[in-house]
Amino acid sequence: RRQKLLPPGKSLYRALLDSVTLSDENVKFQIIHEENKVPLQVEICEIEGNIFRLKIDEVSPLRARYKVSDVLVKEPTTQRLFISQKEAGNLVLSSVNEDYKVQITANPFQIELQSKGETVLSMNANGLLYFEHLRAPPSDSRKPPAENEEAASDSSKEKQEDLGLWQEKFGHFLDIKAYGPSSVGMDFTFHGFKHVYGIPQHAESLLLKNTSDGDAYRLYNLDIYGHRIHNKIGIYGSVPLLLAHKPNRTSGIFWLNSSETLVDISTKAVAEHKPPGSAAESAKQRAEPLTNVCWMSESGIIDVFLLMGPTAFDIFKQFAQLTGTQALPPLFSLGYHQCRWNYEDEQDVKAVDAGFDEHSIPYDVIWLDIEHTDGKRYFTWDKKKFQNPKKMQELLRKKKRKLVVIVDPHVKVDPTYTLYSQAKDKGYFVKDRNGQDFEGICWPGSSCYLDFTNPEVRKWYADQFALKTYKGSTNILFVWNDMNEPSVFRGVELTMQKDAVHYNNWEHREVHNLYGFYQQMATAEGLIRRSSGKERPFVLTRSFFAGSQKYGAVWTGDNKAEWAYLKISIPMLLTISLSGISFCGADVGGFIGDPEPELLVRWYQAGAYQPFFRGHSNIKSKRREPWLFGEKNTQIIREAVRERYVLLPYLYTLFYRAHAAAEPVMRPLWVEFPGKIETFGVENEYMLGNALLVHPVTEQEVKAVSVLLPGSEEIWYDFRKFKRMEGPGTLKIPVTLENIPVFQRGGTVIPLKTTAGKSTEWMTDISYELRVALDTEACAIGELYLDDGHSFQYLHKKQFLYQKFTFHKNILTSRRTDESGQYHTSCVIERVIVLGFGQHPTFVTASSKGKKEKKVVFTYDMKTSALTLENLALGVDTDWAICIN
């Protein structure tokens, strides 16, 4: 708030360039504030892979300031910077590869980052570097009167100046700032950029908006039930990563700070300086866009990573190099999940499970919300409703399905509840400012909150998931962490007070945005440990931070059963995906309220083509299992869910790419078409991997939608009808309720299953189909990743298979991409469909290693130019070739 009042202008900081020291790790120097004379230490380093890190801290703080730990996967490997120029008031550092230069101006202090002579980013150009040094508390009341006379006469001014410095009131809450004000902030200027993305989580558009005349984007994890749309308030999660994009470059800023953070954005055009008299000058002065981004955090230090790209995929890799890649999900978790608050009892679970089979709708997981416990005591079961939870899980296991239960971070205050009494005895709860266990109200009533920032608490918590400790659990039970912002009913903004105290005496204000991150970390560790390190965990969390991708999935929280929430879910998921978390989804149907049948159908169709696919509803909502809306709607939903299951080989391969190479599963169009300006703001359609373009229908009773098929040199095909689309460009596509527009991009090969099964595990031996879509050169490439779908053997024992498919000069080949893969399957490729094949072939042959060539049965559709090859029986794990003559 104090920083928001600062106008841009000349910085009061000056760099002391005679204090520069160089080492292999970094370059250090001091800067000083011209008025308060407090020196700050600046540290700049270059990290392998086009990343620069800038750290600013006090030279000698009264006490150590909080630095975020556990988010970076390791301390990054640095490269030496060299001084390439030093003169009065200026210092230029060069990187090893000499592509990058860091220019430091002493007075006013400013940093410019240049790539091949072009300025990409500047820091403190608007003079908004802000750093409140720690100071001793005001002791006016204890001063002798003589010294205090002057202060007394001016006390009203003093009061105004003390605007929330040492304490702040929120309603009847008082936030005591034991260590006083400690806010930090800095401005960054992107040169030539006007499109910026990222910083989830907000119910907002994909393109970040100008905030100069309104609220800044806020990053502060809060439980906001039925969050308002187009609002900059922070909701359940925060990833302080911002991307800027222009046709020839993508850059990023990762602001590593877990306290409440505001991000102000303003884009403006600035005339480029051209030498006088030049042709460029006489032509109209070209306005170059500039985007200013100001980050303001309540506490901590300035620790910022400048991701230099230069492509979006480079940025994803750079961010993953720092914070980790998406955990490879167990295959079942990519199936459909059925949830509600709440399935009543064992009978209800059995009936819903049977309902899916009766209506031939595939599903993998049924979920139990808070009512399954004994009085909201997590890790327990309601003795009346769930008398034999193991037997219930055995029934699900026989059906090759799984169970997910909710485990929230608040613990009911009840001395007879083992979890509570153990945690209390061990001192494992967050404390209030007076050193007592912090108590707040949540679902169980009076509750204490586990301090997950403490590694000892995380280890103890992980042990609670052991089968012998968690009575009634089996190894098909997985976990959902909810309410972990943390949510505190009747708390300030429904969360924990900032002056609550965590491990190592850090106040809650310092670590707030990390609370859910740490709970998910401990839960995932618990599930891994339960299987002695053999099985992959599945954990869904509501609250998240940078790096949460390492531990599982996230969802967009308590949305409403309204069309506007279906529509906003697309940009929300794209933004989360850009921020490293590929495994994300929104509650299908909307959590709050009752969707009309058309909305529910449209939501299933959208969810089927999104990474995490779960239907969920509120305790006050009417039941909405997919067969309760009449035969016609059941049929359409069944078809949507089956499409999802048939698509799983492609989806699982995309998740492997996310895990191995940090490529997002769900992508905004501009990521695949970085040079096409018309894609930069598109948020009503998206790419699933590089091969599928999906355009969900998000409005009621529409008969047609406008679809942008980008790229002048691209060919697009209707994914279901196989016909080549007229275009590219914007097309009006007629739609019926039966399905949503999905297109395959020419030049890609998509692996599919030939049919859906009752759940993912039923589909292991179902044969494959390859959908080959030809580009303008009549070529296509694609891949298939395969492993056992549940263990870590792909990692430890090379138990995986990674095949590459290439179509070139009328020959389709399958080759090992990674020779080290050891996984074997008896599964076969049964069918190949080639889209955009120019003419009727005369004959087709197939040959596998060590087998003799055989003739292939085919049909050719003149209308669509689709060639279908049947009864192939080519081994998935063998190399083979198909020749079309």
N, C-alpha and C positions, 0 to 999 in steps of 0.2 A: 504494500500500500504506500509506504514511504517512497519506494522507488518509482511507482507509477506517476507520482507527482513531479518527477524530474523532467525538465525539458531537455531535448537534445542540445548539444552545444560543445564548447571546448572542454576537453577533459581536464580535471584538476590533478591528474596523475602525470608524473614525469619519470622517465626511465633513467636510472643511473648507469650509463653504459660503461663507466670505468669499473663497475662491479662484476662485469661479465666473467664467468668461468666456463670452460669447455671440458667435457669428459666424454668417454665413449657412450655414456648413457644419455646425456642431455646437455643443454645450455642453460645456465642459470644467471639471473641478474636481479637487481632490486628495483622497485619503483617506489616513489614516495608521493604522498598526497600533499599538495602545496599548502593546504590550510592546517590539517591536523598533524602533519609531519610523521604519520605512522608508516613505517616501511613495510612493503609486502615483497615476498619472494616469488619471482616468476620462473617457471621451469618449462622449457620447450623441448620436445623430443620428436624424432621421426620414428615411426614404427614400420616394420616391414610391410610392404603391400599398400603403399600410398596412403598412410594414415599419419596425421600429426596430432600430438597431444599437448595441450596447454594447461598448466596447473598454476593457480595463484593461491597463496596462503600467507598468513602473517609470518613475519620473520621470527618473532618471539611472542606467541600468544600467551595470555594468562593461563590458559589450559589448552590441551590439544583440541582442535576442532574435529568434528565428525567427518570421517572419510568412508565412503561406501565400500563394504567388503563383500565378497562372495558372488558378486554379479559378473565380474570378469573371470573367464575360465582360468586364466593364469596371468602373471605379470608379463605384459607384452615384450617381445624382443625388439630392442631399439637399434637404429642405425645411426652412425656418427654424423653429426652435422658439422660443416666447416664454415669458418668466417671467410666470405669471399670479398667483403668490402667493409671498411670501417672508416668513417670520417666523422667530423663533429656532428653530433645529433643524429647520426644514421648508422645502422648496422645491418649488413645483409648476410644471411646464413644460406648455404647451399647444401642440397642433399647429395648423397653419394652418386645418384644417377644424373645429377645436374638438371633434371627436368623441373625441379621445384626450387623456388627461392622464398625465404622468409625475410621480409623487410621490416625492421623495427625502427620506428621513429621515436626519438627521445621525448620531445616536448612539442605538443602534448603527446603522451604515450599512445602509440598506435601500432598495430601489426598488420601487414599485408601478406597474403599467401598467393604466390604467382606460379602458374604452370606454363612453361615454355613462353615466358614473357607476358602472358595474359593474366591480369589480376582476377582471381576467382572469388576470393573471400577477404574481407578486411574486418579487423576487430577493433572496437572502441573508436570507430570513425565518427560516431555520433556522441562520443564522450560520456557514455552511460555506464562505464565500468563503476561498480559500486561495491564497497566492501566494508561492512560495519565491524570494526575490530572489537575484540572482547575487552570489557573494561570493568573496573570495580564498581559495585553497586553504589548508587548515590547515598551518602550518609548525612544528608542535610540535617535530619532531625537530631543527629548526635553531635553536630558541630557546636562550638561555643557561640553564644548569641552575637558577639561582636562581628565575627566573620560572616554571620548569616544575615545581617541587616539588609545588605544590598539584594541578596537573593529574595528576601521576604517581600521587598517592595516590588519585585518583578515576578512574583510567584505565578500570576496568571499566564504570563508569557512562558514561564518555565513549564507550566502544566501543558500548554499547547504543544510546546516543543517535545514534551515527553510523550508524544502521541503513541501509546502502545509500546514504549521502549522496554519497560520493565514489567508491566502487567497490562492485560487487556480484558475487557468485560464482553461476554456474549450472553445476552439475556441475564439469567441469574448465575451464569458460570464465570469464574474468575480464572484467567490463565496467568499463572505466576511464572515469569521468565527468570528462572534462578540465575542464569548467566547473562541476562540482558539481551540487547539487540544483537543479531549476528547475521543479518541478511546480506546476500551477495547477488551480483547481477552483472551482465555484460551484453553489449550489442554487437551483432555480426551483420555484415553487409554482403549479400550475394550479388556479384556484378553480372548483369546481362540476364538475370533470372526473374521471371514473374510468376512462375508456377511452383507452389510449395505444398508438401504433403506430410502426413505422419502425425506425430504426437498423440496417439490414442490415449484415453478413450473418451470420445464425445459423440453424442447423437447428432453428428454433423456431416456436411458434404465432404467429398473426397478431397477437393481442392481447398486448401486452407484459405480463410477469408482475411481481408484487411481488418485489423482490429483498432485502427487509430482513432475511430470515433465511437468506440464502444468497449465492451468487456474483452479482456485478454483471454486467451485459452488458458484454462486452469488444469493443472495436473495435481489432483488430490483425491485419493481413492475414497469414494463415498457410496453408501448404500442408498441409491435413489430409486424408489419404487415407482415404476411407470414413468421413467425419465422423460422430460420434455424434449421434443425434437427441435433441431436447429438452435442448440443452446451450447454455450462454451464452458459450462460448468463441468468439472471433472466428474466422471462416474467411476465405475468399479476398479478400473486398472489404469496404469500410467506407464508409457514408454517414452522417455524424453529423447526421442530420435526424430529429427526433422530432415526431409529430403527436398532439395531444390532441383528442378529439371528444366533444361532448354534443349533444343534439337541436337546439339553436339556434345552435351555434357550433363552428368548428374553428380551432385555433390551432397554431402550430408553433415549434420552436426549431431553428436551424441553428448548430451549434457548430463554427466553422471552425478546426480544429486537426488536423494530420496525424501527431501523435505517438501513442503508445499511449494509448488512452482507455478509461475505465470509466464506465458509466452505471448509477447506482443508482436504483431506482424504488420508491416506497412510496405506497400509496393508503390514505387513511383518511377516515372520516366525522367532520365537526366540526359541532357544534350551531350553527345560525345565531343571531346575536344579534338578538332582537326586543325592541322597547320593552316594559318591564314592564307587565303589565296588559292588553296588547293581545290581541285575539282569537287572533292567531297564536301568542302565547306560551301562552295557556291551552290551545290545541290542543297536541297533542304537539309538542315541539320538533323541528322538521324538521332532520334531519342532512344537511348539505351536504357532498358528497364533496370531498376535496382530493387532488391527486396531487403528491407531491414528487419532483422529478427532480434528482439531483446528478450533474454532469459532472466528471470528474477526468482531467486529461491530464498526461503525463509532462513536457511541456516547452512552449515557445512562449509566446504571450500569451493573454489571454481576448479572443476576438473572436466575438461571438455576435449572430445576427440573430433577432429576434422577429417571426415572421410572424403577422399578426393576422387573416388570413382576410378576412371571417368565415366563408366557406364552404370546403369542401375544394377546390373548383375554383379559388378565389382563392389558396389556399395553393400549389397546383401552379404557378399563374402566377407567384406571388411568388418561389418557389424557382427557377423557370426564368429569371425576370428577373435573378436573381443568377448562376446557374450555367449557363444555356443550356438549349435544348430538345433533345429527341431528334433526332439527325441523321435525315433522310429516307432510309430504306434503299433500295438498288436493289431493284427488284421481285423479281429472282431469289432474293434472300436471304430472301424471305418464303415461298419454296417449301420443299420437303423437302430436307434435307441428309443424305447417307449417309457415315458416318465409322466408322473403327475404328483401333485401334492394333494392327496396321497393315495396310493393303493392300500386298501383298508386292512387286509389280513391275508393269510396264506391262501384262503379260498379264492380271494379276489385275484391274487397273482396267478393262481392256477387257471382261472377262468380267462383272464386277459391273454395269457400265453396260448391257451387252446384256441382263443378267438382268432389269433393270427394264422394258425394252421387251418382252421375251419374256412377262413376267407382267402387262403393261399397268398398271404402277404408275408414276405420274408422279414425277419427281424432278428437281432442278435442279443439285445440286452434289455432287461426290465429294471426299473429304478425304484428305490424306496426313499421317500423324503422323511422329514423329522418325526412323523407320527409312528414310524416303525419301532421307535426306541421306547424304553421304559421311562416315561416322563421327561423326554428330551435329554436323557443321559446318553451321550454318544458311546459307542462300543457295547451297547446293550440292546435287548429286544423287548418289546411289549409282551408280557407273559401271557396275556389272554389272546392277543391277535396273532402273535407269531410264537406259538408254543414249541414248534419244532423247525427252526430255521434251517438246520442242516438237511433235513428231509426235503424241504422246499427247494434247496439248492441242488440236491441230488436229482430231483425231478427236472430242473432246468438243465443240469449237466447232461442227462440222458437225451435231451432235445438239442444238445450242442449249443446251449445258450449260457449267458452270464447274468450276474446280478451286480448292480451298483448301489451302494448305500451312502447316505449323507453323513459326513463327519465334520461338524463345525468347530471353530477354535474356542468358543466360550464353554466353560465347564460349570455345571450347576453347583451352587454352594450347598453341599450336603455331606456332612461328615461320614455318612454311611456309604457314600458312593466312592469306590476304591480309587477311581481316576482322580477325583477331587482331593481325597485325603492324602494320597501319595504325593501329588503335585504340591499340596500345601506344606507337607512335612519337608519336602526337598527345597522349598522356596522357589518353585518354578513359575509362579504367576508374575505378571507385570505389577509393579507397585504404584501406589499413588505418591504424590509429592511428599507425604509425611512418612513414607516407608511402610505403609500397610498395604496388603494385597488390594489392588484396584478392583472395585466391585461395580458392575453395571448391570442393567436389565437387558436380557435377551430372551429367546424362546423359552428357556426353562425357568424364567423369573430371575432372581438374583444370581449373578454369574461372575466367575473370575476368568481371566484371559491368560492362556499360556504364553510365555515369553519365548517365541520361536527364534528370536535373534540370538538366543543362547545356544551354542552348539550342543551342550549337555542336555538341554531340554529337547532339542531335535532328535538326539539319539534315543532318549527315553521314550519320546513320542513314537518314533519309528518302531520301537520294540512292542508297542501296544497292538500292532497289527499281526504279531506272531499268532499262528493258529491256536496255540495252547493258551495264549493270553486273551485273545478276542474270542470269547465263547460263542459258539454258534456260527462262526465264520468258516468258510472253506476257501480253497484256492481259486474258485471261480467268482469270488467276491472282490469287487474293485470299488474305487472311492471317489466321492464328490465332496470337495471342500467349498462350502458356501459361507456367506456372512463374514468373510475374512478380510474386510477392508481395514480394521475390524468394525462390524456393525454393533453399535451400543444404543439400544432404545433409550430415549430420554437423554442421550448424550448431546454434546455440541455437534450440530449437523449430523446427528445420529452416529457419531463415532467417538473414539476415545479422546479424552482431554490431552492436549499437547504437552502438559507438564507431568503426565504419568512417566514412570521411570523404568527403563529396561536394563538388561544385562550391561555390566561395565559402567553403570550410572548414566547412560545416555537417555536424554529425554525423548518421549514419543515423537515430538516434532521432527527430530532428526531422521527417524527410521520409518515414519508412517507409511510411505508408499511401498516399503519392503515387507510389510507384515504378512500379506497373503502369499507373496513369493516364497517366504521362508516356510510357511505352513505346507505349501504344495511340495517344496523340496523335501521336507521331513516325511510327508506321506508317501511320496514316490520311493524314497529310500526304504521306508517300512515295507512296502510291497515287494521291492527287490530282495530285501533281506529275508522276507517270509519264505521265498523260494530258494534261499541260499545263493542268491545272485544269478539264478538261471533264467527267470522269466521277466519279460518286459512288463512294467506297471502300466495301469491306465488311471490317471487322476485328472478330473476336471476341476478347475478353480474359477471362482468368480473374480477375485482380485489378482492382479498381476503386475509385473514390472519388467524392465529389460532383462532378458535371460530366462524368463518363465518358460520359453519354448523347450528348455532342456528337461522339463519335468512333466509335460503333458499338454492338455487342451484347455482352452478358455471359451466362454460364451458371452454374449452381449448383455446378459442379465434380464431384469424384469421388464420385458417389453409388453405392449398391449395388442390385443386381437383387433387391430385396425390396419387398413390398407397403408397408411402413412408409415407404420412401423415395418411392414414388409419392405417398403420402398427404401427406407433409410438403412435397413440391415445390410444392403449391398455395399454402399460406401463405408459403413462401419467395419465390415469384415475385410474389405480391401485395405483399409488403413491399418488394421491389426496385422494383416498379412505382410504389408510393406515393412512392418516393424519387427520382423523376425519370427512372429508366431503364426505358423501356417495352419496349425490345428485349431480352427475357430469356427463357430457357428452361432446361429440365433435360434431361440425357441420357436419351433415350427408351430404355426397357429396363433402365436402370441400368448404370453403367460397369463396376462390379466384380461378377464372378460371372455365372451363367447363369440368365436368367429362364425360368420355366415358360411355356409358350405362352399361357396365360390372362393372366398378368401382362403379357407383351409386347403382346398385343392391347389390353388396357386402357390401357397406356401410350401406344400409338399413338393411341388414341381421345382421350385427354386432350391429348397433344401437338399434335394436329391443330387444337385450339381454343386454343392458347397462342401467344404472339408469335414465339418462335424455336423451330424444329421440326427437331431433329437426332437421328438415331439414332447412338449411339456405344458402343463397348465396348473392353474391356481386352485386352491382348496374350494374357492367359491364358484369356480367355473363349472359348467355342466360337463358331464363325461364326454370325451371326444375321441374315443378309440376310432381308428380310421373306417370302421364298418358301420358307424352309427348314423350315416347321412344319406341313406338310400343306396340302392344297388348301383345306380349310374356313377355316383361319386366314389363309392367303394372301388369300382372297376378302374376309374381314372387314377385314384391314389395307388391302387395295387400296381398299375402300369408304371407310375413314377418311381415307386420303391424298387420295382424289378429292374428298371433301367439303371438305377444306382448299383444294384448288385452285379449286373452284367458288366458295368463299367469298372468294377473294382480292380482288375489287373492294371488298368491305366492309372487309376487313382493311387494304388499302392506303389507303383513305379514313381509317380510324382512325389509321394512322401519319401521315397528313398532318395530322390534328387534333393529334396528339402533337407534331409538328414545329412547327406554326403556333401552337397555342394551349395547349400543355403538358397536354393531357388524356391521362391514362394509357390505354393500349390495353386492358389487363386490370385490372379494378377490383374491390375488395371490395364486397359488396352495400351496405354503409353509405354509400359515396360517392354511390351513386345514390338511396339511401333514407335521407337523413341524419336524418330524424325518427323512424325506426322502430327502437326499441331492440332488438327481437328480431334485427336484422341485425348488431349491433355486433361480435358475436364469431364470426360465421359464416365458416368457412374451408374448408369442403368443397365449396363451389360459389362461382361468381364471375360477374361481368358481363364480357362482351367488348363494349366500347363501351357504349352505353346501350340497345342493342336485344336483345342475346342473353344469356340466363342459361344457364350451362353447369354441369352437375353430373357430374364424372367419377366413374366407379365405381372405388373404391380398395380394395375388399375382395374376397376370394376367393369364388367360387361363390355370389354373392348373387342372389336372385330378385327382390328389390325394394329400392328406396332411398327414404329420406324426403327430400323436397325442399321447401325453403321457397320459396314464390312470394310475395314481399313486396308490401305496399301494398294497403290495403283498396279503393282506387279503381282498381286496375290490372286489366287483362285479360291473360291469358297464353295463348299458343297453342303446341301441340306443333310444333316447327320442321319435322319431317319428315312428320307426318300431317295437319297443318293444323287439327286440331280444337281448339276452345276448351277450356281446362282448367277443371275444377270448382275453385272457389277464388276468390281467393287464400287463402294460409295454408299449413300444412304438409300435404303430400299424400304418400301412399305410392304410388310409381310402380313398376309391374312392369318389370323389365329382363331382356333376354336378352343373350347374348354379342355379338350383332350390332351394337349401338350403345349410346351413353350418352345420358342425358336432356339435351336442348337445347330451350330455349323462347324464342319471340320475344315481346317485350313489345308489347302493344297501343299504337298511337300511333306506330309506327316503320315506316320503309321500308328494306329491305335490298337493295342491288344485288348480284347474283350473276352468274356466267357460266352459260350453259345446259348446258355440259359441260366436263369437264377435258381438258387436252392432255398431251402427253408431258413438257413442262416449261413454265414461265411464258411463255417466248418463243414457243412454239408456239400460245399462246392469244390472241395480240394481236387476231386478227380474229374470234374466237368471239363470238357474239351474247350479249346480256345478258338477264337476267330480273329483274324487280322483285318482291320479296315484301312486300306491303302488309298490315300487321296493324292492324286498326282498334281504337281505344280506345272508351270508354263514349260518347263524343260522335260516333262514326263518323268520326274524323279520323285522319290519320297524316302524319308528315313524315320525310324522310331525305335523304341526299345522296350524291353520287358525285364522287370526285376522280380525275383521270386526267392522266397526262403520259407522256413517252416511257419512263419506268421505269428510266432509267439515268444520264441526264446532269444537269448543273446548269442546263440551259436553262429549267427551270420557274422558276428564280430570276432568271437574268440576262436572259432573253428573253421572259418571261411565257408560256412554252410549257406551259400547263396548261389544264385544263378543270375547272370546279367547278360542278356542277349541283345544284339543290335540287328535291326531289320533294314535292308537297303533295297530300294527299287531303282534300277538304272538300266537303260537300254533293254527294257522288257524282261529283265531278269530280277526276281525277288530272292534275296539271300538272307539267311539267318546265321550270324557269327557270334562267338563269345566276345563280349566287350571286355570282360575281366577274366583272364585265364585262371586266376587264383581261386575262383569260385568252385566249390566242391559239391554243391547241392544237386541231387538227382531227383527226377520226377518221371513217373510213367505217363504223365499227361501228354496229350497230343494237340497239335493245331489241326483242326478239322476242316476249317473253311477260311478262304481268303476272298475278300471283295475289293476289287480295284475300281476306284471311282475316277471318271474322266479318261477311260481308256478309249483311244481314238477309233479303232476299227475292230470288226469281228475277227478273232484269231482263227487260224486254221487248226492248229493243235497245240496242246500244252503238256509239258512233261515236268516231272519232279524227281530229284535225285538227292539221296542222303548219303553221308559217309558210309562206305562199306556195303551199300545196298544198290541193287541195280535200278536203273532209270525206269520210271513207270509213267504211263499215260494218265492224264488228269481229266476228270469229268468237269465240263464247264457249261455255263449258260451266259449269253450276252444280251443285254437289254439295249436295243437300238435307241429307245426314247431317252434313257438316262445316261447311256454310255457306261453302264456299270457291268463289270465282268465278275461273275461269281464262280469260284473254284471250289468244288465239293469233295467230300470223302478223302481228304488228303492224308490223314493219319501220320503227320510228320512230327517226330519227337520234339518236344519243347526244348529239351536239354541237348539236342544234337545240332550240328551244322548241316544245313541243306540249301538247295537252290531250286527255284521254279522258273522254267523257261517258257515264255509265251511266244509262239511263232505265228 
